[in-house]
């Protein structure tokens, strides 16, 4: 149940740590797992300019506005078999404009909802999908 | 009962992380903690208690409580625990197994006859010894007084009263 101003943990290695939702990219107030949102990066890992020139991944700084996909929510999600699953936090993975993940690794769990919503690349990068 | 068992065999039933009850499909909730550990709850009751950090061991209706306090296990245990004493045929030091067996299987008449014999033998022996002692006493020197053990040791002897 992510909406504007919701804070999410960023669980890829793009460099961002915390992102704030600024827009839900569907015609609804709330976004859930597998929905795309626009985020502003609120907290990021420090980027040192000298070493980062060799990196292929984009540099994420605090204040960047990016797209992201929600991978975990604290609000329970209903599964087709009728059970409800909820996680301990809200988390997202940053995306580029082609809907591909910005980072090269994902750290932590993601919800299996992503498979149904065709986020194949994210699911394949994730170490564990529940 | 059979129908439920049939159903159970088809489904994978989860167990509640708090109460230990079985969770049928489309019932209850799943909570995945930050450390990736999965908890399944049968109902909002168990979920709520879990999130209040309650210890299921303290709730008498949970499976964990019943197991730790060994409730409902006594009937099973009582059935299994009928011990049977096994009899061993074993020899003892000094007496071989054959000797034991022979003694056991002795007939009462044989035993009583043997006993009577032994008794009569003993009597005879005693008679002989008594006769020997008498003879020895008669031949012994007169001066020998009967010394008690204490006297032989040299202990102080009370003077015996001769009149009351």
Interface residues (C-beta under 8 A of the other chain):
Chain A: X76 X81 X82 X83 X84 X85 X86 X87 X88 X89 X108 X109 X128 X130
Chain B: X25 X26 X27 X28 X29 X30 X31 X32 X33 X34 X36 X38
